[in-house]
Amino acid sequence: DVFPGEIRAIIGPNGAGKSSLINLISGLYRPQRGTIAIDGQVFSAVPASRAAKLGIARTYQNLALFKGLTVFENIVTGRSSTVRSTFIEQVLGVGRSPAEERDSRERADTVITALHLEAIRDRPVGTLPYGLQKRVELARALACEPKLLLLDEIAGGLTEGECRSLVATIRAIHARGVAVIWIEHVLHALNSVVERLLVLHFGKVIGIGKPEQIMASRDVREIYLGIEV
């Protein structure tokens, strides 16, 4: 479970089921049993087509950006779940389409400013270094103004400076009341921002609690960190 405005982290060795759990919450996978409750609504399987409308946004372990589009254009695609105009309205630029397009562009620029991406706003994403591409992916997820943000190893591959900047950004997201579920292997990125930590091992929960309590656990140290106690 995760409470409104909480940052909840999930760690575990490769194959523990971390990304599978996020895929269940975001509707990409269908659970064999059990239910998922989101803001009072209970689902046997989350409808992927409605995930964004339910307030869920996510990043991907393997970046899912449009490399030929600019930073701004990629972030605008994060507003697709808010579009209500028909295809004809969009083609002709009539009805609800102009207001929606204006709203999407304004929101994209707001997120660009918040994540300090102004200098690369009009650059193709494919020309950017890996760390900046990860920031763009986060910006696109934030464009739809989620209630719940799912982060799948977003700190992986970042430099120390990029990681510090990412943590500061997640702090700011948290300050706006967005709930975060963060899967991560870069443990030092979690310690200063995470309130509760859950450890998975082959789909089983082997630890749950405050980061300092979890990292002192014998089972966690043996299974996850490979330290014999």
Residue pairs with C-beta under 8 A, 6 or more apart in sequence:
2 8
2 148
2 179
2 180
2 181
3 179
4 147
4 177
4 179
5 174
5 177
5 178
5 179
6 179
6 180
6 195
6 196
7 170
7 174
7 179
7 180
7 182
7 193
7 194
7 195
8 179
8 180
8 181
8 182
8 194
8 195
8 196
8 197
8 198
9 181
9 182
9 183
9 184
9 190
9 194
9 196
9 197
9 198
9 211
10 18
10 21
10 181
10 182
10 183
10 184
10 197
10 198
10 199
10 200
11 18
11 183
11 184
11 185
11 187
11 190
11 197
11 198
11 199
11 200
11 224
12 18
12 199
12 200
12 201
12 224
13 201
13 223
13 224
15 202
16 200
16 201
16 202
16 203
17 200
17 202
17 203
18 152
18 183
18 200
19 61
19 152
19 183
20 29
20 203
21 183
21 200
22 58
22 150
22 152
22 181
22 183
23 29
24 30
24 31
24 36
24 46
25 36
25 38
25 46
25 56
25 148
25 150
25 181
26 46
26 48
26 51
26 56
26 58
26 150
27 45
27 46
27 47
27 48
27 49
27 50
27 51
27 56
28 48
30 45
31 44
31 45
35 42
35 43
35 44
36 42
36 43
36 44
36 45
36 46
37 43
38 46
38 54
38 55
38 56
38 148
39 54
39 55
39 147
41 54
46 54
46 56
52 80
52 81
52 144
52 146
53 81
55 146
55 147
55 148
56 146
56 147
56 148
56 150
57 78
57 141
57 142
57 144
57 146
57 148
57 149
57 150
58 141
58 149
58 150
58 151
58 152
59 134
59 137
59 138
59 141
59 150
59 151
59 152
59 154
60 137
60 152
61 152
61 153
61 156
61 183
63 133
63 134
63 137
64 137
65 74
65 125
65 133
65 136
65 137
65 140
66 73
66 74
66 77
66 125
67 124
67 125
67 126
68 124
68 125
68 126
69 77
69 124
69 125
70 121
70 122
70 123
70 124
70 125
71 112
71 117
71 120
71 121
71 122
71 123
71 125
71 128
71 136
71 139
72 108
72 109
72 112
72 121
72 122
74 125
74 136
74 139
74 140
75 108
75 111
75 112
75 136
75 139
75 140
75 143
76 104
76 105
76 108
76 143
77 140
77 143
78 108
78 139
78 140
78 141
78 142
78 143
78 144
79 103
79 104
79 107
79 108
79 143
79 144
81 144
82 100
82 103
82 104
82 144
83 90
83 100
83 104
84 96
84 100
85 95
85 96
85 97
85 100
86 95
89 95
89 96
89 97
90 97
104 143
107 143
107 145
108 143
109 121
111 117
111 139
111 142
111 143
112 118
112 121
112 139
114 142
114 172
115 135
115 138
115 139
115 142
115 169
117 132
117 135
117 136
117 139
120 128
120 132
125 133
125 136
128 136
130 157
130 158
131 157
131 158
131 159
131 162
134 154
134 157
134 158
134 162
134 166
135 165
135 166
135 169
137 154
138 151
138 154
138 166
138 169
141 149
142 149
142 173
146 178
147 178
147 179
148 178
148 179
148 180
148 181
149 173
149 178
149 179
149 180
149 181
150 180
150 181
150 183
151 170
151 180
151 181
151 182
151 183
151 184
152 183
153 183
153 184
153 185
153 186
154 166
154 182
154 184
155 163
155 166
155 184
155 185
155 186
155 189
156 184
156 185
156 186
158 166
158 186
163 186
163 188
163 189
166 189
167 189
167 192
167 193
170 180
170 182
170 193
171 193
173 180
174 180
174 193
182 190
182 194
184 190
187 215
190 197
190 211
191 211
194 211
195 210
196 208
196 209
196 210
197 207
197 208
197 209
197 210
197 211
197 214
198 205
198 207
198 208
199 205
199 206
199 207
199 208
199 214
199 217
199 220
199 223
199 224
200 206
201 223
201 224
206 217
206 219
206 220
206 223
207 214
207 217
207 219
207 220
208 214
214 220
215 221
218 229
221 227
221 229
222 228
222 229
